[in-house]
Amino acid sequence: MQFAEQPADILARLEQLRAADAPTHGGHVLSYVYDSGLAELDELAAASIRAVQPVNGLDPTTFTSVAVMEGEVVAFARDLLGGDSDVVGSVTTGGTESCLLAVKTARDLWTGSGRPRLVAPVTVHAAFHKAAHYFGLELDLVPVGQDGRPSAQAVIERLGEDVALVVVSAPSYPHAALDPVAEVAAAAAAAGIPCHVDACIGGWVLPFWSGLAPWDFRVPGVTSVSADLHKFGYAPKGVSVLLQRGRDRQRAQFFTTTRWPGYPVVNPTMLGSKSAGALAAGWAITHALGRDGLAELAASCERSTAALVALVDGIEGLRVVGSPVGPLIAVAADEGTPADRRVDPHHWADQARAHGWLLQLQPGLAQSDGSVLPHTTHLTITPVTEAVLPELSAALVTAADEVRGVPAVSPADVLGALPGLPDGPLDSAAAAAILGSIGLVAGDSGGLPDRMAPFLALVGALPAPLVERLLTELIGRVVEPR
Ligand SMILES: Cc1ncc(COP(=O)(O)O)c(C=O)c1O
């Protein structure tokens, strides 16, 4: 066959495109990527993906390798997360899918009437907002304290007959808070309500973290746990596990139908046909690392996290939120310092980016009890962080020095820069015009402006539906054909 373009040219172009990406290795991006720092693991993952490239993960009876790999990954995860032989599970394509399926299962098993409720601390991952939206549950969010932790009592008080599921996190993404799993699970069990532990980010690293009380299947009343291999399991994107206590519970996760004139559909997860690549990579990595390897990498994360917590706490004008459990931290302005010595965490993140380090800006949040969680900057720490700790630390200190005393972007200023906002819903052109007026238009290669603090201020100042519409427009346009 005469190809339209030569494979070598296509790959050269891909390489060029990849060169413009944020660096996926080397520890300069402190969110999204989980770099073990072990090149052999990346090679192993790539070879494993290649070996199953043509396989359809839809049918583990035709492609029996899928059944074996999935069974072994689930067994490894179950053991890691304190489950016995009553715990079964599925490999999914990621944290969001695991969370969606935990909610779908609970909804399908709920026997009440009316609209089921999903109770969770306000810090629960947005995947549960999505799940509630997709599956028609009312999301009941419980305020947390300034340390990012909910009181167990506050969560327990919300439990009732209409609750289909209560969710706690181990830990939460925004503040690395370990929710009160044991207390909530016990109360939920007493009320006959299932309890999901979202350990998407912590599941493969907290089992090795020092000094933690049980938060997994060792806790009676925990009915399901999600844990992502593509985070601290160091697998390429596209692989997570959802474990459920009890076969009968897990069977409610499936969608099965014979009511069409095609093949019987038996889907334990959301997709139909699916790649087996990430499963194979995750499977290979669990075999290569084993518990000892994971423990070694977790120890590196723990050392780096302790060092960064101490570093940030030592920077005048900044503070770490709460007591992070796991390799992630949220950094806020230290309100105890005079305004002219304070460091705004979003200016700090923008400044760190100018020095080549990508931190993640998180908006503040007004909670239903009237209290406000401050805006923060998030850092995910991975094994590779340890190798770059001296340069990273120096950059974080310098960035803070460079923006100390610069006030946070005032919502009034960004709002003032906006054209008059329409009353009704925005159409695509109007949304794009607003984005343009605040300089938030993706460049030719899709990238965004270097300074994100003004945009985050807008997120805090504008009504959520409006910002959500603007963000939808932004990302919709980023991937449109140019
Ligand atoms: C606690 C938690 N739950 C769920 C998710 C969603 O995972 P994913 O991005 O793999 O869909 C994340 C992602 O960071 C997370 O931290």
The ligand as a Gaussian input file, in Angstrom:
#p B3LYP/6-31G(d) Opt

LIG

0 1
 C       -9.218000      11.221000      45.057000
 C       -9.418000      11.160000      43.577000
 N      -10.513000      10.564000      43.067000
 C      -10.752000      10.481000      41.756000
 C       -9.862000      11.008000      40.848000
 C      -10.175000      10.940000      39.360000
 O       -9.212000      10.190000      38.707000
 P       -8.984000      10.220000      37.125000
 O       -8.387000      11.554000      36.810000
 O       -8.053000       9.075000      36.922000
 O      -10.273000      10.007000      36.440000
 C       -8.700000      11.644000      41.320000
 C       -7.750000      12.263000      40.394000
 O       -6.845000      12.961000      40.781000
 C       -8.476000      11.718000      42.715000
 O       -7.390000      12.316000      43.220000

